[in-house]
Amino acid sequence: MLKRSKDMHVSPDWSTTDGVDAVANGSDTPPPQDGFTARIEALWERIENAKAEKVYYYLQPIDEIDGPWVQTENQRKLMFATYSYLGLLKHPRIIQAAQAAAEKYGTGTHGVRILGGTLDLHVALEERIARFAGREDAIVYSSGYVTNLATISTLVGRGDWVISDRWNHASIVDGCILAQGKFKRFRHNDMDDLERVLKHAPASAGKLVVADAVFSMDGDIFNLPDAVALCRKYNARLMVDEAHSLGVLGATGRGIEEHFDMPGAVDIKMGTLSKTIPGIGGYIAGDRKLITYLRHSARGFVFSAALPPQVTAAILTAFDVLEEEGVALNRILQRNVEHFISGLKAAGFDTGMTCTPIVPIMVQTEERAMGMTKYCQDHGIFVLPVLPPAVPEGTARLRANVTAAHTPEDIDFALEVFVQAGKQVGVI
């Protein structure tokens, strides 16, 4: 199993001069250990143990995609570990746009955006995102992770407070850590605890509250109405990460504001371009002054190369597809989500608080998670476990993601496999 050994063997640190000398002299005395070596060796042993027991399923190479089905290592599997919520990965219009852009511009740019790397495609994309989000302007970064990291650390300075939901994505947490202000957390989706933290912040301090719209490990939705009311009461700005809500929440897939019928309620809208939108990168949408400040101050933008033209063109067209086909695709997605979650619950599974395509199948222990994963992978379902420290101890799970590309028959097949896997390991 992919588990941590209680007695990790730590190999010598061959990077030290003493270690080289010891080997050269035939000494049996190992060189001094350090923290780097211990951490690397601990993870190495954990992975090697999993591979030896044939339960290591990370980094599987996919060589063919057929709708929600994939071919990997000579086995056809139904994909339940995807972020392509609306199934747009091989949309013909998006592929055609990417091919045309590569023909016109080549496969790269002249460098960073602020110098020679900006194409007319980049300008058009930022204008397109701003219109879609209902904001004055937008900035596109070349990584979703960097979008949060760079934006938060740029906006929050000395004397400011940044206040984060405890279940936020790692990119938000890392941005808060990198920022020079005071980093505080509030209990997950607990508005009373958020108010407690806001009350302690100095009135003169800049305050930024940050949360995911849909939480990536549990699939539940942030309490936007109460959070907005608290931010206005305590003069705080609100930043919401729409990574897993774009294309998912709201009748037209515009996200959490549409879901709660609160247009314009969020001060800083973040989103990724690698999930519902089949590209790479991330964006911030907001008022023009904010975006201008980020374009000239956020290191993750200033010092990162521009998105390649074919990716930029694909993303542009994907927003057109989302506007034109999003309503119909979203209805199919919601049908599939209800079908899958209700089937799991009827079988006796605990799916936590989810009401979105992110469906945690709670199994508590790493052994159960890996056992269920093996059964599913061996029987045609591509799904992966989420283990500590990514989630708290005792909350290991399989995270299954539903898409609009799944058919009702696909969902039924998946439910049958999950049920058999759960029975085999004693979850149900």
N, C-alpha and C positions, 0 to 999 in steps of 0.2 A: 504493500500500500504506500501511497505518497504521504508518509507520516514522518514526523520528526523523532529521531532516535534520542533516547534519554542519555545515551553515552556516546556522543559523537567522537569519532576518531579525527584528530587534527593532524594533517601531514606537515612535514617541515616547511618552513618558509624559505624557498630556494632563492628568493630575491635578495637576501642579505649576504654580505661578504662572508660573515661567520659561517653561514650554511654551506657556501661553496667550499670554503676551506675545510669544513668538517668532512664533506664527501670526498674531497681530494685526498685527505689524510687517512681515509678509511675509518674515521671515528664513528662509533655507534651512538654518540650523543647528539640528539636532534637539536637543531638551532632553535632559538627562542621563538615562541609563538606570539602572534599578535591578533588583534581584533579582526583585521581584514581576512587573514587566513582562516580563522575560526568560522566566520560567517560563510565564506565561500565553501569551505569543506562541509559545513553542516548542510547547506543546500545541495551540494554535489551528492552527498550520501543519500539524502532524501530522494533525489531524482533517480539515482542509480538503483535504489531499492525498488522504486516503482517500476522502472524499466525491467528489472529482473523478474518481477511478478506480473509483467505484461499488463499493467494498469496505468501506464503513462500515456495520456491522450492529448497532451498539449502540443501545439506546433505541427499538427497533422497537415501535410501538403495536399491541397485540393487541386486536382488537375482537370476537372470538368464540372460545369454548372448547368443544370437543367431545371430551371424554375427553382422550387424549394429543395430539389434533390441535388446531391453532389457525389462525385466520384473521388475517393481518396484511398490510396494504397490498395487498389484493386477491389474495393468494395463500394457499392452504391448505398448511400445513406440519406435519410430525410433530415434536412438541416434544422436544428432547433437551438443553434448557438449563433444566430445571426442578428445583426442590427439593421438589416434591410427590411424595415417594418412594412413598407408598401410594395416590396418586391421589384424595385426598379433597377437592380444591378445590371440586367442585360436589356434594358428598354431600347428598342431600335433607334428612336430619335436621339437619345442621349449618346449612344455609341457613334452615330453618324456625325453629331456635332463635334465629338472628340477627334474623330478621324479628319474632319475638315480643318480643324484648328491646327493639328499637327502638320498637315500639308502646307498651310499658309504661314505659320510662325516657326515651325520646327518643334523640337521637343523640350526646350528649356528657354530661359530668359537671360538677360545680360547681368543679372545679379539681384541685389536687394531692391525692394520697391521704391525706397526713398531716393535712390540714385538712378540707375539705368534699367531697373527691372520691371517697371510698370508698363503694361500693355493697355490698349483701349479695352481689351476684354476684362481686365481687372477693374477698371473704372465702371464699366457696364455692370459687372457682377455686384459691386458694392452699391450701386444705385438700385439694382434689382432687389437686393436683400432689404435695403431701407424701405422700399415701397411695400414689399411683402410684410415686413414687420411693423409698418405704420410709423416709421421714425424718419427723422430728417436726414440721417446719414448712417453709414456703416463702414467698418474696417474688417478686412479679411486677413487672418493669419494663416500660416502654412501648416499649423498643427492645432488640433482642438485642445490638447493638453496645454500647449503654450498659450493659447488664447486666455485661459483662466489664470495661469501662472503670471503672465506678463501684465494682464489688465489689473489684477488685484494688487500686485506688488508695485505697480506704477501709480495707482490712485491713492493707496494708503501710505501716508508718510508718518513721520515722527509726531506723536501727540494724538494721532487718529486711532479709532477703534475699528477693527474688522470682526464681525460677529457671524459665526458659521454654524449651520445645523450640524449636529454630530454625525449624521449619516451622509454628509456631502462627499462627492467624488474626490479622489486623491489629488486631482489637479487644482481643485479649490483649496484644499487643505495646504498643499505645497505653496500656493500663491499667498495664503495667509501667513505661513511661516516665513516666506521670503520678504514680505512687507515689513516696513520699519515701525509700524504701529503696534498697538496692543491687540493680541489675538485672543478672542473669547469664543466659547462655544455655548450653545443652548441645547437642551434635550430635544431629541428628534421630534420635529413637528409640534413641539410643546410651546404654545403661544404665551402661556403664563411664565414659562422660564425665559423666553425671549424678552418679555417685558421686564423681568427681574434684571437681566443683564443690561438692557437699555437704561434702566433707572440708575444704574451705577456709573454709567458713562458721563464724564463731565459735559456740561451743557455746551462748552466751547469747542469740544472735540468734534472732528469730522467722524461720522459714523456710517459704516457700510455693512449692511446685512446681506449675506449671500446664502443662497439655497438652490438645490436642484429642483426643477419643476416635477420631474418623475425620478424617484430615487433608484439608482441603477442596480442595486442588489435586492431590493424588496418590491419595486414596482408600484409603490404608493405615491400619492400626489401631494405636493406641498400645499399647505393651507394659505393660499394667496390672499383671500379677503381679509383675514385677521392680521396677517403680516403687513399688508399695506396700511391698514388702520394704525398699527403700532408704529410703523416707520414715520407716518405723517405726524403722529402724536409726539414723537421724540426727535423729530427733525433728522431722520436717518435716510440715507439712500438705500434702495433695494436693487440688488443684482440677482437675476434668476438665470440658471443654466438650463437651456431648453434642449440639451443633447438628446434626451429620450422622449421629448414631448412634441418636437417638430414633426408634423405629419401624422401624429398619434392623437393628440388632444384637440378638441374643437371640431366642429362639423366640417371645416375646410382644411383642418390640419395645421392651423396657425399657432397652436400651442396653448399654454396655460391661460393667457388673457382671454382667448376666445372660449375656452372651456368654462371659465367663471363669468363670462360676459363682462369683462373689465378692461376694455381697450385703453391702452396708454397707461396702465397702472404701474408697470415696472419701469424703473429709471434706467437700468442697464440690462439689455437683453443679450444674453450669450447663446450661441448655438453652434453645433458642429455640422460639418459638411461631409461626414463619412458614415452616416447611419441611414435615415430615411433618404437623404440626398447622397447618391452614390459617388462620392469623390473623396477628398481629403481636405483637412483644414478646419478652421473655425472662424466665427465672426462675433463682433460686438455691434449692436445697433442702438443708437441713442441720439441725443441732440448733437448738432453740428459742432459746437465748441468742444464737447467731450471727445468726439471722434478725432477732431483735429489735434487735440492734445495727445491722444494715444498715438496717432500717426508719427508724431515727432518726439515722443518720450518713451514709448513702450519698447524695451530692448528686444523683446521677442518678435516685434515687427521690424524695427529699424535694422537689426542685425541678422535677419533670416531671409533666405532667398525667396523670390516670388513663386507662387504656384505655377506649375508648368501650363502652357496655353491649352493643351488638350484637356487637362483636368478642369481648368477654369471654364472652358466652353461647355464641358459636360455638366458642370454645376449650374451654369446659366440656364441651359435647356431643362435641367431637372426641375428648376423652380417653375418653368412654364408648364411642365407635365404635372407638377403638384397642383398648380392652380386649375388646370383643365380637367384632370382626372382624380384629384384628391378626394372629392366628396364620395365618389363611387368606391374608390379603393378603401377609404376610411370605414365605410359601412361594412365592407367585407371583412376588414380587419377586426372591427368590434364584434361581428358575428363569430369569427374564429376564436377570439379571446374568450367570449362567453362560453362557447362550446367546450374549449379546452379546460378552463378553470372549473366549470360545473362538473365536467367528467372526472377531473382529479378529486374534487371534493366528494363526489358521490362514491368514489372508491375508498375514501378514508384518508386521503392525503391532506396535510397541512400546507396551505399555500400563502400563509401569512396575511398581509393586508393588501395584497395586490388587487388592482382593478384595471390593469394595463397589460400590454403584450409581454412585459417582463414578469415571468411566473416563477417564483422560488418554490421548489419542492423541498420542504424542510425535512432533514433526516438526522440532525443533531451531531452525529459523529462522523469523523473522517472515514472510518472503515466502511460505514454504510454508504457514504457518498461515493467512494471509489468502487464499492461492490455494485451499486446501482448503475454507475457510469459504465462499468465493464459490460454488464448485461445489455444495456441499451446500445452501446457501440457494437457489440457482437451481433445484435439483432436488428441493425439497420437504422438506428437513431443516433444522429450526431448531436450529442449534448455533453456538457462539461460540468465538473463540480466547482463549487466555490468554497474554499477552505480557509480556516484561520491562517494568517492574521488578516486576510482580506475581509473576513467577517468575525464577530466575536466568538470566542471558544464556546462550544456547545451549540452553535447555530450553523453547522455545515449544511450545505444544500446542493441540489442540482438547480441550475438556473436555465429554464427553458424559455426561449423567445418565440412568440407566435408572429406570423406575418400574414399579409393579405394574399401572398402567393400560395399559401397552404389551401388545399381543397378540404371539404368536409371529410372525404375519405382519408386524406392524409392525417387529419386530426384523430380520426377513429383508430387508424393504425398506430399512431404515436401513443394514444391512451392505452391501447392493449399492451404495448411493450412496457410502458411505464408501470402499469399495474403489475405485470408479471415480475418486473425488476423489484418493485417495492415488496412484493410477497417473498421473493427469494431472500432478501436481506432483513426481513422482519420489520419493515417500516409500517406496513399495513397488514 
